[in-house]
Amino acid sequence: MRELRYVGDPVLRTPAEPVTDFDRELRRLIDEMFSLMYQADGVGLAGPQIGVGRRLFVYDISNRKGHVINPELTIDDPEQVVEEEGCLSVPGKETGKPLYAPTARAAGVTVRGVDKLGRPVTVKARGMLARCFQHEFDHLEGTLYVDRLGKDERRKILLQTP
């Protein structure tokens, strides 16, 4: 079983490559990602967070569960919503739990990609699901939520990580 990667690991800062092989190994990887996400009490998990530099993520939030491979994200409603956000890859050194900070995200998005069988997937999202999609998409671009914070807030969070 793979393990979570934490802030400071170069894979989290490297843009992920497209998935090209839709085989049994990919299906196993997606199952493993769901297991790791649930084990860590997360609601989303991207490939780079477990050391896999491929463009895919899984999610289970707001009674919606799924995965998206080679996603494209479109902002449908650019109104900025600021809410607490954390990340499994940015844990506190004292608790090992994600560190949270108020983070601005677009109110509504659409994600388009394919599933593990190569079938088209389109999901429109608002609220926490939209936040989750933007967060996981950022991981595929080599971006962490702390990069969206102001300098002082980012420093405060990073000083608390291992």
N, C-alpha and C positions, 0 to 999 in steps of 0.2 A: 504494500500500500504506500502510495506517495505521501509526502508530508507538506503541510502548509509552509510557504515561504514568507519571510518577514521583511519589513522595510530594511533597506541596506543590501538586499540580494539583487544583483544586477538583472535577473530575469524580470523583475517587477518594473524595470525602467527601459526595457527593450520592447519595441513594437512587435507584436505577435505576427506570425506568418499565416497565410491562409491554409485551411485544411484542404488537402487534395485527395486523401485516401479515405473512402467511406467503407470501412471494413469492420471485421469483428473486433479488432483492437480499438477502434474508435468507439464502438458501442460499449466495450468494457470500460474505457476511459470515462465515458459519460456516467455510467453506473457508479464508478469509483468517486467521481466528483460529487454526485449526490450524497453518497455515504459520508464523505469527508465534510461536506457542507452541514449535514445534519449533526454529525458528531461534534462539530464546532459551534453548533447553535447559530448558524448563519442563514441568510435568506437568498444569497447568491454567491457564486464562485466562478472565477474565470480561470482559464488554462494557466496563465502565468503564475497564479497564486499557488499552484502546486508544481511549478517548475516546467510546465509544458508551454512552450512558446508558440502556441497555435491559437487561432481566432475562434474560440468557442466559450460559451458560458452556460451555466445552469442556474435556475432560480426556482424558488417556492415561496411566494409571498402573496398576501391578499387573496387567498384561495385560488391562486393561479400558479401552476407548476409547469416547467418545461425546460427546453434547452434551445439554443440558437447557435448555429455554426456559420462562420463567415458573415457576421451581422453587419448591417448598415443601419445607422441611426439617423432619423430625421426629427428635427424639433418641430412639433405641431403648434405648441403654445409656448412662446418664449418668456412669458411672465415668470420672473424669478421667485421661487418659493424657498425660503430659508428654514431648514429643519435640522435637528441633530442627525449626524451621520457618523458612522464608524466603519471599521474595516477589519476583517479577520487577519489581514497582513500588517496591521498597525496596532499591536497589543501593548498594554501597559506592562512595564517590567515588574510591578508589584503584584498585579492580579492575573496577568496573562490574557485578560479580556480586552476586547476592542476599546480603543479610546475614541470618544465622541466629541464632535465640535459642530456648531451651527454652520451649515454648508448650503450655498445657493445652487439650485438646480432648476431647469426648465420645468414648467407645470405639466406639459404633455409632450409625448414622443411617440414615434412609430419605429419599431425594429423590424427589419426584413432580413431574412437569411434563409437557411435551409435546416432541415432536421437531420438526424443521423442516417437516414435513408436517402438523403439528397432531395427530399420533397420541400417545396417552398413553404416558408413560415412568415407570417405577418402578424404582429401583435401591436395594437394601439394601447397606450398606457397613460394613466394619470396618477397622481398621488404617489404612494410609496412604490408602486411597481415602476412608474416612470423614473423615480429616483434610483431604484435598483438597476434598471437598464442602463442609465447614464453612468452609474458607478462601475458596472461590469464592463461596459464599452470602454471607459477610460483605461481600465486595466489592460485591455487589448492594444491600447495606444501607448502604453508605458507610463501612464499617469496615475497617481494616487490621489485620493480625495484631499489629502493635506496640501497638495499643489494648488487647490482652489481656495485655500484659506489665506487670510492676510499674513504678512510676515511674522508678526508677534504671536498670533494664534498657532501658526505652523510650528514655530520654534518651541512654544509651550508644549505642544503635543509630542514633537520629536524628542524632546528632553526626557519624556516619560517612557520612551521605548527602550527595549534592551539594547 
